[in-house]
């Protein structure tokens, strides 16, 4: 798997997207990965971070249990 690839949503199998957001007064972008499938029961997203690669890494972490 490439570093830039995102795993599907663990709840609905949908394709997640990276969100880039600039808050008013902030000069650093914030990134998170989120499921935008309207039919997803959970619509999970990662915590915001100033590093896009870290948001992707957080999304791709899956628990073994």
C-alpha positions in Angstrom: 0.0 0.0 0.0 1.3 3.4 -0.9 1.6 6.1 1.9 -1.0 8.2 0.1 -3.6 5.5 -0.1 -6.5 5.6 2.4 -8.2 2.4 3.6 -12.0 2.3 3.2 -14.2 3.4 6.0 -14.3 0.5 8.6 -18.1 1.0 9.1 -19.5 1.4 5.6 -16.6 0.6 3.2 -16.9 4.1 1.7 -14.0 6.1 0.3 -12.7 8.7 2.8 -11.4 12.1 1.9 -8.7 14.3 3.3 -10.1 17.6 4.5 -7.9 20.7 4.5 -9.1 23.6 6.6 -7.8 27.1 7.4 -9.5 28.7 10.5 -9.9 32.4 10.5 -6.8 34.0 12.0 -4.7 30.8 11.6 -1.8 30.7 9.1 -1.4 26.9 9.3 -3.8 24.5 7.6 -5.4 21.7 9.6 -6.0 18.3 8.0 -8.2 15.4 8.9 -9.6 12.3 7.1 -13.4 11.8 7.2 -16.0 9.5 5.8 -18.5 11.5 3.8 -20.9 8.6 3.0 -24.3 9.9 4.1 -25.5 6.4 4.7 -22.6 5.6 7.1 -23.8 4.9 10.6 -20.8 6.3 12.3 -19.2 8.9 9.8 -15.8 8.6 11.6 -13.0 11.2 11.3 -9.5 11.6 12.6 -8.3 14.4 14.9 -7.1 17.6 13.2 -3.4 17.9 12.7 -1.2 20.3 10.7 0.4 17.4 8.9 -1.6 15.7 6.1 0.5 12.5 6.2 -0.3 12.1 9.9 -4.0 12.5 9.3 -3.7 9.7 6.7 -1.7 7.5 9.0 -4.2 7.9 11.8 -7.0 6.9 9.5 -5.3 3.8 8.3 -4.6 2.5 11.8 -6.9 -0.5 12.5 -7.2 -2.3 15.8 -6.6 -6.1 15.9 -9.4 -6.7 18.3 
